[in-house]
Amino acid sequence: MATKDLKRALFATLFFGAASGIFTATLNNYLSEIHHLGAEARGWLELPRELPGFLIMFVAGAMLTIFRETQMAAAAMLLTALGAVGLGYLAPTHAALVVFIVIWSLGDHIIFAVEGPIGLKLARGGKEGRRLGQFGGARNLGTILGVGVIFVLARTVGDRFSLFYAIAAGSALIAGMLYAGLDVGRGDAPSR
């Protein structure tokens, strides 16, 4: 059971990393080319984009009273996918842009809050550091793959942000399904 959960969790982290890599590689160009935001406007956009990070202890604390970490990870990936679809297809105005960036950012910050605890629950025999390193490696590999896909697509089809964000949403949904299927933590008392 633990080996199956470990593989599933590592693949989920890889797909999350791919979605994250796509955002990292495209967001500034998307804001400039689609929404025509200059440097100053992008600077102001950092406030709502990082607001979920400032509020994460409250959001995560509230979620942990209801969900276990793997369910939170699945919900985070659903938010990330929704944010990606919104940016790619549903954000014609600056107001909609801010809403979908906040949704994506909330998912991104939630997953960072629970990825470590999931990895620690899958560690055995004092190998916690090794396990966390494996999760970091899976995330980094996913990021490289996501950026690589964007590099190839941008060279072959141009800057098609709707396509890029559809791929990011698909990656996040795959990660969410993998996280939702984890057995680790089932039956545990709610986190404190």
SEKOLLUM-701729 format. One line per 10 residues: number of its first residue (from 1); their letters; for each residue x, y, z of N, C-alpha, C. Coordinates in nm, 4 decimals, padded with zeros to 6 digits. Each point is the difference from the previous one (the first is absolute). Layout:
! SEKOLLUM-701729
NUM> A> X Y Z X Y Z X Y Z; ...
! end
This chain:
! SEKOLLUM-701729
1> MATKDLKRAL> 00.0824 -00.1195 00.0000 -00.0824 00.1195 00.0000 00.0867 00.1256 00.0000; 00.1016 00.0016 00.0866 00.0838 00.1192 00.0112 00.0777 00.0245 -00.1290; 00.0467 -00.1074 -00.0666 00.0744 00.0169 -00.1242 -00.0903 00.0555 -00.1088; -00.1243 -00.0492 -00.0068 -00.0952 00.0521 -00.0983 -00.0297 00.1477 00.0281; -00.0211 00.0328 00.1266 -00.0248 00.1387 00.0368 00.1202 00.0878 -00.0314; 00.1198 -00.0494 00.0251 00.1196 00.0788 -00.0275 00.0108 00.0301 -00.1487; -00.0172 -00.0988 -00.0837 00.0081 00.0217 -00.1450 -00.1077 00.0981 -00.0455; -00.1198 -00.0199 00.0495 -00.1108 00.0880 -00.0377 00.0283 00.1442 00.0443; 00.0499 00.0163 00.1226 00.0293 00.1340 00.0517 00.1136 00.0659 -00.0781; 00.1013 -00.0763 -00.0363 00.1099 00.0566 -00.0780 -00.0461 00.0416 -00.1394
11> FATLFFGAAS> -00.0858 -00.0808 -00.0630 -00.0541 00.0388 -00.1304 -00.0910 00.1226 00.0121; -00.0783 00.0059 00.1073 -00.0840 00.1183 00.0223 00.0872 00.1241 00.0116; 00.1094 -00.0113 00.0735 00.0912 00.1125 00.0183 00.0662 00.0380 -00.1316; 00.0324 -00.0994 -00.0813 00.0574 00.0265 -00.1316 -00.0989 00.0795 -00.0860; -00.1266 -00.0407 -00.0029 -00.1001 00.0715 -00.0798 -00.0275 00.1393 00.0559; -00.0001 00.0124 00.1336 -00.0121 00.1330 00.0593 00.1170 00.0874 -00.0430; 00.1203 -00.0552 00.0026 00.1184 00.0742 -00.0432 -00.0107 00.0449 -00.1448; -00.0574 -00.0859 -00.0867 -00.0172 00.0371 -00.1408 -00.0944 00.1187 -00.0133; -00.1120 -00.0034 00.0728 -00.0943 00.1121 -00.0046 00.0673 00.1272 00.0499; 00.0748 -00.0121 00.1062 00.0702 00.1148 00.0567 00.1040 00.0540 -00.0971
21> GIFTATLNNY> 00.0703 -00.0880 -00.0665 00.0999 00.0407 -00.0984 -00.0617 00.0756 -00.1167; -00.1184 -00.0436 -00.0412 -00.0687 00.0684 -00.1100 -00.0352 00.1429 00.0407; -00.0512 00.0169 00.1223 -00.0310 00.1349 00.0472 00.1254 00.0856 00.0077; 00.1054 -00.0568 00.0551 00.1250 00.0740 00.0152 00.0528 00.0466 -00.1353; -00.0104 -00.0871 -00.0992 00.0561 00.0300 -00.1313 -00.0852 00.0975 -00.0814; -00.1277 00.0128 00.0329 -00.0890 00.0753 -00.0891 -00.0649 00.1238 00.0606; -00.0099 00.0097 00.1309 -00.0848 00.1016 00.0601 00.0386 00.1431 -00.0394; 00.1271 00.0345 00.0051 00.0391 00.1374 -00.0337 -00.0325 00.0344 -00.1452; 00.0262 -00.0917 -00.0921 -00.0334 00.0257 -00.1399 -00.1511 00.0069 -00.0198; -00.0733 -00.0860 00.0685 -00.1464 00.0030 -00.0071 -00.0530 00.1351 00.0453
31> LSEIHHLGAE> 00.0483 00.0489 00.1139 -00.0461 00.1283 00.0521 00.0339 00.1139 -00.0957; 00.1155 -00.0080 -00.0636 00.0425 00.1048 -00.0919 -00.0736 -00.0085 -00.1336; -00.0062 -00.1177 -00.0591 -00.0542 -00.0149 -00.1350 -00.1525 -00.0027 -00.0040; -00.0639 -00.0616 00.0971 -00.1461 -00.0141 -00.0022 -00.0680 00.1159 00.0712; 00.0517 00.0385 00.1153 -00.0650 00.1047 00.0795 00.0727 00.1342 -00.0081; 00.1118 00.0044 -00.0723 00.0741 00.1239 -00.0242 00.0374 00.0717 00.1300; 00.0415 -00.0792 00.0988 00.0417 00.0566 00.1281 00.1495 00.0304 -00.0040; 00.0349 00.1207 00.0381 00.1400 00.0386 00.0087 00.0592 -00.0436 00.1330; 00.1235 00.0376 00.0208 00.0723 -00.0422 00.1209 -00.0684 00.0504 00.1265; -00.0459 00.1253 -00.0009 -00.0634 00.0544 00.1206 -00.1293 -00.0737 00.0328
41> ARGWLELPRE> -00.0830 -00.0263 -00.1004 -00.1257 -00.0717 00.0229 00.0278 -00.1426 00.0484; 00.1028 -00.0631 -00.0574 00.0343 -00.1353 00.0455 00.0497 00.0019 00.1436; 00.0671 00.1079 00.0378 00.0420 00.0148 00.1394 -00.1201 00.0079 00.0934; -00.1006 00.0770 -00.0396 -00.1218 00.0102 00.0825 -00.0751 -00.1328 00.0044; 00.0097 -00.0785 -00.1068 -00.0675 -00.1297 -00.0045 00.0596 -00.0985 00.1001; 00.1234 00.0258 00.0429 00.0637 -00.0887 00.0977 -00.0761 -00.0027 00.1330; -00.0657 00.1086 00.0358 -00.0742 00.0013 00.1264 -00.1113 -00.1042 00.0009; -00.0942 00.0018 -00.0949 -00.1025 -00.1050 00.0038 00.0566 -00.1392 -00.0290; 00.1068 -00.0050 -00.0806 00.0585 -00.1309 -00.0322 00.0613 -00.0650 00.1231; 00.0589 00.0800 00.0876 00.0639 -00.0546 00.1189 -00.0892 00.0024 00.1240
51> LPGFLIMFVA> -00.1178 00.0586 -00.0102 -00.0915 00.0043 00.1140 -00.0314 -00.1394 00.0551; -00.0259 -00.1007 -00.0839 -00.0224 -00.1340 00.0559 00.1189 -00.0519 00.0814; 00.1205 00.0400 -00.0370 00.1173 -00.0401 00.0769 00.0002 00.0602 00.1389; -00.0420 00.1265 00.0104 -00.0084 00.0641 00.1308 -00.1091 -00.0630 00.0861; -00.1055 -00.0467 -00.0637 -00.1152 -00.0538 00.0737 00.0030 -00.1517 00.0148; 00.1062 -00.0649 -00.0479 00.0003 -00.1460 -00.0079 -00.0146 -00.0671 00.1355; 00.0545 00.0575 00.1064 -00.0124 -00.0690 00.1288 -00.1464 -00.0043 00.0434; -00.0776 00.1029 -00.0344 -00.1418 -00.0009 00.0342 -00.0776 -00.0946 -00.0907; 00.0310 00.0050 -00.1295 -00.0678 -00.0865 -00.0965 00.0318 -00.1467 00.0299; 00.1279 -00.0303 00.0166 00.0394 -00.1389 00.0277 -00.0554 -00.0468 00.1333
61> GAMLTIFRET> 00.0034 00.0856 00.1011 -00.0548 -00.0370 00.1301 -00.1479 -00.0326 -00.0087; -00.0746 00.0825 -00.0734 -00.1434 -00.0256 -00.0160 -00.0241 -00.1286 -00.0776; 00.0779 -00.0205 -00.1060 -00.0186 -00.1214 -00.0809 00.0354 -00.1262 00.0778; 00.1020 00.0084 00.0859 00.0424 -00.1181 00.0756 -00.1023 -00.0432 00.1045; -00.0932 00.0870 00.0339 -00.1057 -00.0429 00.0923 -00.1016 -00.0894 -00.0702; 00.0003 00.0028 -00.1334 -00.0964 -00.0775 -00.0772 00.0668 -00.1118 -00.0791; 00.1141 00.0314 -00.0616 00.0655 -00.0918 -00.0928 00.1326 -00.0503 00.0553; 00.0443 -00.1151 -00.0504 00.1369 -00.0439 00.0268 00.0893 00.0580 -00.1102; 00.1301 -00.0124 00.0158 00.0944 00.0659 -00.0897 -00.0176 -00.0411 -00.1462; -00.0247 -00.1287 -00.0251 -00.0139 -00.0439 -00.1386 -00.1249 00.0596 -00.0649
71> QMAAAAMLLT> -00.1060 00.0161 00.0750 -00.1200 00.0641 -00.0537 00.0256 00.1480 -00.0268; 00.0759 00.0633 00.0878 00.0373 00.1398 -00.0225 00.0846 00.0131 -00.1269; 00.0904 -00.0948 -00.0210 00.0835 00.0035 -00.1197 -00.0859 -00.0145 -00.1249; -00.0981 -00.0896 00.0042 -00.0898 -00.0170 -00.1146 -00.0802 00.1280 -00.0239; -00.0499 00.0622 00.1062 -00.0739 00.1258 -00.0132 00.0903 00.1105 -00.0546; 00.1245 00.0022 00.0444 00.0949 00.1000 -00.0490 00.0214 -00.0140 -00.1497; 00.0107 -00.1228 -00.0470 00.0204 -00.0220 -00.1429 -00.1249 00.0367 -00.0801; -00.1168 -00.0195 00.0588 -00.1235 00.0424 -00.0653 -00.0026 00.1523 -00.0140; 00.0410 00.0715 00.1049 00.0080 00.1463 -00.0067 00.1027 00.0445 -00.1044; 00.1129 -00.0675 -00.0039 00.1033 00.0330 -00.0979 -00.0531 -00.0189 -00.1419
81> ALGAVGLGYL> -00.0704 -00.1106 -00.0228 -00.0577 -00.0262 -00.1323 -00.1044 00.1057 -00.0356; -00.0840 00.0352 00.0954 -00.1013 00.1031 -00.0237 00.0661 00.1337 -00.0331; 00.1040 00.0347 00.0733 00.0730 00.1231 -00.0297 00.0605 -00.0022 -00.1393; 00.0548 -00.1139 -00.0405 00.0612 -00.0119 -00.1325 -00.1042 00.0137 -00.1104; -00.1128 -00.0692 00.0155 -00.1066 00.0101 -00.1001 -00.0517 00.1434 -00.0065; -00.0163 00.0609 00.1165 -00.0465 00.1379 00.0034 00.0945 00.0939 -00.0726; 00.1291 -00.0151 00.0227 00.0971 00.0862 -00.0680 00.0002 -00.0249 -00.1505; -00.0129 -00.1245 -00.0379 00.0057 -00.0340 -00.1424 -00.1249 00.0365 -00.0773; -00.1160 -00.0056 00.0663 -00.1251 00.0119 -00.0748 -00.1027 00.0981 00.0572; 00.0115 00.0393 00.1268 -00.1080 00.0738 00.0651 00.0431 00.1334 00.0597
91> APTHAALVVF> 00.1120 00.0536 -00.0432 00.0516 00.1231 00.0614 00.0185 00.1112 -00.1028; -00.1102 00.0488 -00.0589 00.0154 00.1080 -00.0979 00.0249 00.1361 00.0648; -00.0332 00.0151 00.1281 00.0160 00.1282 00.0682 00.1074 -00.0105 00.1076; 00.0461 00.1149 00.0471 00.0994 -00.0003 00.1071 -00.0594 -00.0539 00.1293; -00.1276 00.0265 00.0250 -00.0648 -00.0519 00.1217 -00.0033 -00.1526 -00.0019; -00.0379 -00.0581 -00.1126 -00.0019 -00.1468 -00.0121 00.1413 -00.0557 00.0109; 00.0969 00.0701 -00.0579 00.1397 -00.0407 00.0100 00.0419 -00.0115 00.1461; -00.0305 00.1012 00.0797 00.0379 -00.0013 00.1412 -00.0680 -00.1163 00.0722; -00.1281 -00.0226 -00.0272 -00.0732 -00.1094 00.0652 00.0668 -00.1342 -00.0298; 00.0303 -00.0262 -00.1253 00.0562 -00.1305 -00.0355 00.1453 -00.0147 00.0448
101> IVIWSLGDHI> 00.0745 00.1094 00.0058 00.1358 -00.0088 00.0552 -00.0062 -00.0321 00.1490; -00.0942 00.0600 00.0721 -00.0150 -00.0295 00.1432 -00.0408 -00.1464 00.0204; -00.0911 -00.0501 -00.0830 -00.0412 -00.1411 00.0116 00.1183 -00.0917 -00.0245; 00.0748 00.0268 -00.1084 00.1178 -00.0823 -00.0279 00.1005 00.0081 00.1155; 00.0241 00.1210 00.0496 00.0974 00.0195 00.1071 -00.0430 -00.0699 00.1287; -00.1285 00.0004 00.0273 -00.0500 -00.0703 00.1188 00.0310 -00.1488 -00.0093; -00.0284 -00.0598 -00.1151 00.0341 -00.1414 -00.0188 00.1485 -00.0257 00.0154; 00.0799 00.0880 -00.0580 00.1454 -00.0119 00.0062 00.0497 00.0063 00.1443; -00.0538 00.0909 00.0789 00.0452 00.0133 00.1384 -00.0506 -00.1138 00.0882; -00.1196 -00.0484 -00.0246 -00.0513 -00.1126 00.0789 00.0867 -00.1229 -00.0213
111> IFAVEGPIGL> 00.0356 -00.0275 -00.1253 00.0790 -00.1206 -00.0260 00.1365 00.0090 00.0665; 00.0586 00.1188 00.0051 00.1293 00.0128 00.0677 -00.0140 -00.0241 00.1499; -00.1172 00.0285 00.0556 -00.0217 -00.0220 00.1435 -00.0172 -00.1474 00.0344; -00.0466 -00.0819 -00.0955 -00.0285 -00.1404 00.0333 00.0918 -00.1007 -00.0674; 00.0790 00.0448 -00.0960 00.0891 -00.0937 -00.0691 00.1006 -00.0630 00.0966; 00.0596 00.0807 00.0866 00.0969 -00.0514 00.0974 -00.0612 -00.0994 00.0964; -00.1134 00.0321 00.0634 -00.0628 -00.0978 00.0896 -00.0363 -00.1314 -00.0686; -00.0441 00.0064 -00.1256 -00.0296 -00.1240 -00.0725 00.1282 -00.0807 -00.0159; 00.1080 00.0664 -00.0399 00.1287 -00.0687 -00.0140 00.0470 -00.0600 00.1305; -00.0158 00.0724 00.1104 00.0420 -00.0519 00.1302 -00.0821 -00.1209 00.0422
121> KLARGGKEGR> -00.1280 -00.0004 -00.0314 -00.0834 -00.1161 00.0338 00.0407 -00.1231 -00.0800; 00.0632 00.0223 -00.1137 00.0435 -00.1124 -00.0828 00.1437 -00.0422 00.0305; 00.0647 00.0665 00.0941 00.1379 -00.0341 00.0374 -00.0015 -00.1139 00.1014; 00.0999 -00.0847 -00.0078 00.0128 -00.1124 00.0933 00.1431 -00.0076 00.0515; 00.0137 -00.0433 00.1220 00.1311 -00.0333 00.0557 00.0985 00.1155 00.0056; -00.0439 00.1173 00.0399 00.0918 00.1120 00.0143 00.0498 00.0580 -00.1310; -00.0703 -00.0262 -00.1094 00.0420 00.0479 -00.1326 -00.0828 00.1207 -00.0455; -00.0394 00.0835 00.0942 -00.0845 00.1144 -00.0329 00.0681 00.0962 -00.0968; 00.1267 00.0303 00.0251 00.0735 00.0912 -00.0874 00.0116 -00.0539 -00.1416; 00.0262 -00.1278 -00.0112 00.0095 -00.0633 -00.1322 -00.1320 00.0104 -00.0733
131> RLGQFGGARN> -00.1085 -00.0264 00.0715 -00.1327 00.0041 -00.0615 -00.0337 00.1420 -00.0472; 00.0287 00.0994 00.0833 -00.0272 00.1376 -00.0401 00.0853 00.0395 -00.1209; 00.1235 -00.0517 -00.0043 00.0851 00.0232 -00.1163 -00.0584 -00.0610 -00.1259; -00.0591 -00.1188 00.0119 -00.0631 -00.0634 -00.1156 -00.1178 00.0845 -00.0507; -00.0780 00.0529 00.0934 -00.1123 00.0850 -00.0395 00.0492 00.1276 -00.0673; 00.1048 00.0595 00.0552 00.0575 00.1190 -00.0628 00.0531 -00.0307 -00.1394; 00.0632 -00.1157 -00.0146 00.0511 -00.0417 -00.1307 -00.1124 -00.0219 -00.1006; -00.1097 -00.0632 00.0445 -00.1137 -00.0220 -00.0887 -00.0613 00.1327 -00.0439; -00.0123 00.0932 00.0943 -00.0554 00.1322 -00.0339 00.0904 00.0722 -00.0999; 00.1316 -00.0039 00.0248 00.0943 00.0672 -00.0900 00.0011 -00.0634 -00.1385
141> LGTILGVGVI> -00.0053 -00.1330 -00.0057 -00.0069 -00.0674 -00.1298 -00.1276 00.0399 -00.0735; -00.1117 00.0054 00.0710 -00.1250 00.0434 -00.0608 00.0094 00.1417 -00.0531; 00.0628 00.0883 00.0772 00.0177 00.1384 -00.0434 00.0808 00.0064 -00.1290; 00.1075 -00.0767 -00.0058 00.0833 -00.0045 -00.1206 -00.0812 -00.0516 -00.1186; -00.0790 -00.1044 00.0222 -00.0825 -00.0542 -00.1084 -00.1045 00.1007 -00.0462; -00.0648 00.0686 00.0949 -00.0996 00.1007 -00.0360 00.0609 00.1130 -00.0807; 00.1145 00.0499 00.0438 00.0686 00.1066 -00.0725 00.0443 -00.0512 -00.1374; 00.0465 -00.1241 -00.0057 00.0419 -00.0585 -00.1277 -00.1137 -00.0102 -00.0998; -00.1165 -00.0410 00.0477 -00.1175 -00.0091 -00.0877 -00.0335 00.1388 -00.0557; 00.0033 00.1009 00.0852 -00.0297 00.1356 -00.0449 00.1047 00.0487 -00.1001
151> FVLARTVGDR> 00.1253 -00.0310 00.0261 00.1067 00.0404 -00.0923 -00.0252 -00.0591 -00.1388; -00.0309 -00.1292 -00.0058 -00.0235 -00.0669 -00.1288 -00.1260 00.0556 -00.0669; -00.1078 00.0133 00.0768 -00.1246 00.0505 -00.0587 00.0137 00.1441 -00.0491; 00.0662 00.0841 00.0781 00.0162 00.1398 -00.0406 00.0787 00.0096 -00.1301; 00.0959 -00.0888 -00.0169 00.0795 00.0010 -00.1238 -00.0794 -00.0532 -00.1189; -00.0921 -00.0932 00.0258 -00.0723 -00.0625 -00.1113 -00.1331 00.0672 -00.0314; -00.0749 00.0441 00.1013 -00.1324 00.0590 -00.0254 -00.0104 00.1445 00.0452; 00.1038 00.0529 00.0608 -00.0030 00.1379 00.0480 -00.0580 00.0095 00.1398; -00.0219 00.1220 00.0437 -00.0513 00.0235 00.1356 -00.1515 -00.0198 00.0032; -00.0408 -00.1237 00.0172 -00.1434 -00.0329 00.0100 -00.0291 -00.0267 00.1467
161> FSLFYAIAAG> -00.0271 00.1076 00.0734 -00.0144 -00.0098 00.1442 -00.1185 -00.0869 00.0412; -00.1058 -00.0002 -00.0799 -00.1129 -00.0867 00.0338 00.0439 -00.1465 -00.0036; 00.0818 -00.0367 -00.0954 00.0533 -00.1364 -00.0069 00.0919 -00.0275 00.1181; 00.0879 00.0944 00.0294 00.0931 -00.0182 00.1115 -00.0760 -00.0228 00.1310; -00.1035 00.0825 00.0232 -00.0731 -00.0104 00.1263 -00.0937 -00.1203 00.0016; -00.0415 -00.0474 -00.1171 -00.0762 -00.1256 -00.0044 00.0895 -00.1170 00.0421; 00.1245 00.0024 -00.0445 00.0948 -00.1051 00.0393 00.0288 00.0089 00.1500; 00.0156 00.1224 00.0507 00.0225 00.0177 00.1441 -00.1194 -00.0523 00.0789; -00.1215 00.0301 -00.0462 -00.1205 -00.0476 00.0683 -00.0066 -00.1523 -00.0036; 00.0323 -00.0588 -00.1132 00.0004 -00.1463 -00.0101 00.1008 -00.0630 00.0943
171> SALIAGMLYA> 00.1181 00.0588 00.0075 00.1031 -00.0504 00.0924 -00.0474 00.0092 00.1446; -00.0617 00.1136 00.0340 -00.0498 00.0179 00.1370 -00.1118 -00.0990 00.0310; -00.0886 -00.0249 -00.0961 -00.1088 -00.0963 00.0229 00.0533 -00.1417 00.0186; 00.1004 -00.0365 -00.0784 00.0621 -00.1322 00.0190 00.0610 -00.0079 00.1395; 00.0707 00.1044 00.0395 00.0586 00.0023 00.1346 -00.1090 -00.0122 00.1055; -00.1102 00.0729 -00.0176 -00.1104 -00.0059 00.0962 -00.0594 -00.1386 00.0117; -00.0175 -00.0673 -00.1127 -00.0540 -00.1371 00.0043 00.0963 -00.0943 00.0720; 00.1289 00.0183 -00.0253 00.0990 -00.0842 00.0676 00.0011 00.0265 00.1503; -00.0044 00.1269 00.0397 -00.0051 00.0329 00.1426 -00.1269 -00.0555 00.0639; -00.1130 00.0110 -00.0690 -00.1272 -00.0477 00.0549 00.0010 -00.1513 00.0200
181> GLDVGRGDAP> 00.0789 -00.0705 -00.0799 00.0059 -00.1454 00.0100 00.0956 -00.0539 00.1048; 00.0693 00.0881 00.0704 00.0956 -00.0452 00.1013 -00.0727 -00.0549 00.1225; 00.0519 -00.1082 00.0531 -00.0564 -00.0592 00.1221 00.0676 00.0534 00.1259; 00.1175 00.0579 -00.0139 00.0732 00.0476 00.1168 -00.0841 00.1026 00.0754; -00.0057 -00.0165 00.1302 -00.0741 00.0933 00.0840 -00.1456 -00.0333 00.0191; -00.0515 -00.0988 -00.0740 -00.1412 -00.0376 00.0198 -00.0156 -00.0545 00.1411; -00.0991 00.0463 00.0679 -00.0239 -00.0461 00.1361 00.0767 00.0758 00.1058; 00.0902 00.0890 -00.0411 00.0716 00.0819 00.0980 -00.0960 00.0999 00.0640; 00.0282 00.0358 00.1216 -00.0768 00.1069 00.0642 00.0280 00.1296 -00.0756; -00.0942 00.0953 00.0027 00.0255 00.1285 -00.0671 00.1293 00.0630 00.0520
191> SR> 00.0690 00.0673 -00.0930 00.1267 00.0648 00.0359 -00.0264 00.1150 00.0958; 00.1024 00.0311 00.0798 -00.0125 00.1119 00.0926 00.0901 00.1115 -00.0422
! end
